[in-house]
Amino acid sequence: PMSEDEKVRGAINTDRILSLEMGIISLAAIGDVSLSYKIAVLILVGFVMTVGVYGLIAVIIRLDDMGLALARADNGLKKKLGYRMANAAPIILKILGPLGMVAMMAVAGGIITHIFHIEFPHWTIGLLGDIACGTIVGLILAGGQHLLLKIKNSFTAGT
């Protein structure tokens, strides 16, 4: 099991990657404009993504607390809703991990297919192609990192 510090480090690294991806997508979407316009767009996208995404994450993380608060209410409907919210929170969090990973692969793959001008006949095939491309490149990079660590460890073990 991962420690709390490892989970936090993983979340921070994921946030860095997603922020970089959002910046690249934003710059690609606005095209050839002045530097000041690009900076303004990046600031706006950064603000909206921070407030929107982290606001949504805060709500999801506190969903069980909000549910427990409602479950303590005298009103039967609020109580029932509170129990459902509290019970749904762990399920939602378990789903978000794999879903987030697939989303990261899709965004990374979309950047790669955009750079190489790879076209797909339909958006659903394009989405699957982006996921496949992001996954393949991710696996290659992970394999390369694993290989480099093995090589590094073989040199340090011999000394």
Summary of the structure (lengths in Angstrom):
residues: 159
radius of gyration: 21.1
end to end distance: 32.5
largest distance: 70.9
contacts: 397
relative contact order: 0.07
helix: 87%
strand: 0%
